[in-house]
């Protein structure tokens, strides 16, 4: 099993930047895909971006060109660099790790985009 701990959330003004980190412990070698999801108040949790063990990335439409997902396998950590943040980006951001037979979530980190 994999344990995930997110960090890096906070309050930022529109147009600003934040970098989220997700540190994994446990069976990191078993992870196929790691992703960032977000859930805004009153809305369903949605995929933001994910990255495979080979470095392949996928981004959902609203964040393309503004967000970058990356991973450091030596540190068992995945990052989400968020630039040009918009108020609609306000949400709890969750890290997810998928293996062949399991899916694990972190506790989430709050991102608030407001002036």
N, C-alpha and C positions, 0 to 999 in steps of 0.2 A: 504494500500500500504506500501511497505517496501523501505527504503532508505539504501543504502550501501556505505560505505567509506573504500577504501583499503589503506593500508600503508605498509611500510617495504621494498619496492623495492630499487634498487640501483645497483652499479657496484661491481662485485665480481670476483675474479680470478677463473679460472678453478679449480675444486676440493674444492672450498669454500662452505659456507653455508649462507643462508638467511632465515628469517622467515617473512612471509607475514601475515598481519592481516586484517580482514574484519569485521567492526563494523556495526551492523544492528540497525536501529531504525524504529519505526512504529509497524506494526502488526506482530511482530516476532513470536507470538504464532501460526500464520497461516502457517508458513513455513514448508514444508515437507522435502525438500532437499536443501542443500546449496552446491555449488560447486565452484571450481576454474577452469577457462579456460585460455588459452593463445593464442595470435595471433602474429606470427612472421611476419616480413615484407614480403609482397607478398604472404602470405599464409592465409588459412582460419582459423577462430577461432576453437580451438579444446579443448575438455575436458581434464583436467589434473587429477582431483580427485573430488569425491563428498562424502557427508556424510548425512545420513538421520536423522530425528528428534530422532530416537532411537539409533543412533550411528553407524549404519551400514555404511561401507566405500567401495569405489570402486576406483581403480587406473587404469589409462591407462598404457599400456605396457612399454613405455620408462622410466617411472618414478618409477615403482615398485621397492621397496627395498631402494629407495633413498629419496622419499618424504613421508611425513606423514601429513594427514589432521586430524584436531581435532576441537572440538567446546566446548565453555564454555557458557552454556545456561544462567547462572546467569549474564554474561556480554554481552549476545547477540552478541557474537563474534566467528568467525571461523578463524582458523589459517592454514597456510600451511608451514610446516617446510621442507626446501629444502636443502639436503646435497649432496655432491659430484656433484656439478653443472658442467654442460658441456657447451661449447660454443653454442651448438644447443638449449640450454635452453633460449637463448636471445629472449625476447618477451615482449609484454605488457600482464600482467596478470590481469584477470578480475574475480571479485566475482559475483556469481549469486545466487539468491534465488527463489525457485519455491514453489508456493502454489497450491491449487487445481485449481485455475482459473487465475493465474497470474505468470509472470516471470519478475524479476527485475535485473538490472545490475548496478554494480558500474562503476566509471569513469576509472578504470584501474590504474595499477602501473607498471612502466618500470623496468624490470630486464635485466641487461646486464652482460654477462659472458665473460670476456676477460682479457688477460694478458697485 
